[in-house]
Amino acid sequence: MTGGAVRWMVDGVEGAALPPLDRGLAYGDGLFETVAWIGGRPRRWVRHMARLAAGCRRLGLPPPDGARLLAEARVLAPAAGDAVVKVVLTRGDGARGYAPAGGVRRIVGVHPWPALPAFAEGASLTVCGTPAAATPALAGLKHLGRLEHVLAAGEVASRGAWEGLMRDPDGWVVSGTRTNLFLVRNGVLWTPELSRSGVWGILRAEVLERARALGIAVRRARIGLEAVRAADELFLTNALVEILPVTRFEERRLEPGPVTRRLAAAVRGGADP
Amino acid sequence: MTGGAVRWMVDGVEGAALPPLDRGLAYGDGLFETVAWIGGRPRRWVRHMARLAAGCRRLGLPPPDGARLLAEARVLAPAAGDAVVKVVLTRGDGARGYAPAGGVRRIVGVHPWPALPAFAEGASLTVCGTPAAATPALAGLKHLGRLEHVLAAGEVASRGAWEGLMRDPDGWVVSGTRTNLFLVRNGVLWTPELSRSGVWGILRAEVLERARALGIAVRRARIGLEAVRAADELFLTNALVEILPVTRFEERRLEPGPVTRRLAAAVRGGADP
């Protein structure tokens, strides 16, 4: 459905709307998942639902009903085509005030599959000035408050890059605006540790698993910009691109490297565990 | 309208709803104001609109039309009673993706005036474990992503306190969950500096102005929990309580002090500048 219209259901009702009392709108009080829907099937559905359930536990929301969400996605998404399925859970409607009372509201949206760079082409990566939040309470969660990412994405667009690195307020690299970052140096795979910032991406976890299974040494650590500049290979991950090599970082050009290629082959297609 | 129903307008239409494509819901991409509406009139409307306009500039949103927002509030709010008017601006509907394209959507809601402690009774204040975000890009903004505050407010409610202090990830005091904090020590008025966290409250700014006009020495600084514990006076501010003394902090009982009383008298009623 590339270029097609967006369709959605709110609590199972197609095209329904929300009152402004929804706590997702009022306070960012909710979570979302962005699922690749390829050839009429979701990729990594089990992983997405597991992350969503873990997020619900952290926020005190009831656990998601994955079967119902998938059934709703199947009503809306193409039976044999590609799309992006976005699942949102909010704490439902609430009175004014932060205290977390409410129920839960589910939104399943189906969006056109976006134009993405091919693997060989890779991504151009810039460095954003907008800092990511340091927020241990929310670290890892794909929650609805993404305003730093919005501002950073504005920077990326204005520079004509495909993605931008965000750093935390102390200058440590967190991630791209919509991707996790990996770098390879002397055969070791590094990715930023994300105990105070960032999203614990589905693909990030899968890449770490696959790397270990392939015997590639893995480090999660604080990473500064100089380490990114000194990398032999750089790549980005999310549920839509899976693994996308960085072929331009600031003024430097890079080729997709051997570790990137091995891992990309290992994760491609994302069979559910 | 204490205990009354909530009424709202979305882009001027009473009771209208929003599509889930609204960027306020999707990404917290918007701002809000919480206005005291007393005896049929807004308090500090000019200050609220000035803050909203400043926030719009930072986010690249068009400036708010204060006259239209006020006209809409007048349709919904009691002609002679008290209420809370909540104004929300979002970046309107957008396609999936963080990059900030869109328009603007305005929501004016009228909520019941809440039960608030009397000045003499004051507030009980606890210390939340949930850290506030350190997020220089958003510091000061009353933006829609308030999930840390939601979690902290849950802590406050579970302990039966009225308010809870939030600290940044490095342990510096930021504010209450829905108030700014002031402390008095040896006649000097202190409040946390908020260059990386927190909301630049309307009342916070007004208290700082009034204190200077009254010849009270003022300091904005990094403040640790020990300084709060050592304070002679503690008070909280927001647009609804104006100034509320802290009469219990952790296990300690305090009285509303002389500086708190002077400032409370100075700000009471909030004539617009």
Interface residues (C-beta under 8 A of the other chain):
Chain A: V6 W8 V10 A16 A17 L18 P19 P20 L21 D22 R23 G24 L25 A26 Y27 G28 D29 F32 T34 L59 G60 V84 K86 V88 T90 R91 A95 R96 G97 Y98 A99 P100 I107 G109 H111 P114 T130 P131 A132 A133 A134 T135 P136 A137 L138 H143 L144 G145 R146 L147 E148 H149 V150 L151 A152 A153 G154 V156 A157 D168 P169 T177 R178 R196
Chain B: V6 W8 V10 A16 A17 L18 P19 P20 L21 D22 R23 G24 L25 A26 Y27 G28 D29 F32 T34 L59 G60 V84 K86 V88 T90 R91 A95 R96 G97 Y98 A99 P100 I107 G109 H111 P114 T130 P131 A132 A133 A134 T135 P136 A137 L138 H143 L144 G145 R146 L147 E148 H149 V150 L151 A152 A153 G154 V156 A157 D168 P169 T177 R178 R196
